């Protein structure tokens, strides 16, 4: 499927899709523990953690952060010392733009697709996305989205389908007219399916072994599909 002329909107996760943990902060916290990962290793570590989440089928954050630390190069005998710093990085929403994210949203918007954000976050995701010029609710240089749903703000989180329903209401669209892009099976693929939305799993390192849902290596794949769907050029 990927994208077709029956799709009017793309809903996206934020963390892991539009923003990633700041590699500079990761290095600052992990260097005293013997690890100094480069930017790409920091990126890999995030997705390895999300793969562990999906393998476990439960949000055991300490187990997940152990995989993040190990992938980032922390020696095995110091893994547990990395857990508190990694938790601070994620909970403080120490995010930087994911490569190509802002450009991809602008291209999807130009192709005539409506956009919305649905994120399990800590209350500041709308501000973070706007500050990084990734997207916002009003006019400006960034892509315009109908809504930014932050789980901390609305009091419900993925995979609960009610959080997706809030975005569908803001878009005024039926679920079958939308796609959802996220970086986990546990929260995103399952949650979108529960809400009746077709999921796309962003998996840039090919870590997910499941073949029961579609995968994206990057958002550029989605943009390319959007540009070739019937009517895209007319709508842009």
Protein Blocks (a to p, Z undefined) as FASTA:
>chain_A
ZZackbcbdcddfehplpccdfklmmmmmmmnopacdfklmmmmmmmmmmmmmmnopacf
klmmmmmmmmnopafklmmmmmmmmmmmmmnopacddehklmmmmmmmmnopacdddddd
ehimmmmmmmnomacfbdcjbdcdfbdcdfklnopacfbfklmmmmmmmnopafklpccd
dfbfklmmmmmmmnopacddddfkopafbfkbccdfbfklmmmmmmmpghklmmZZ
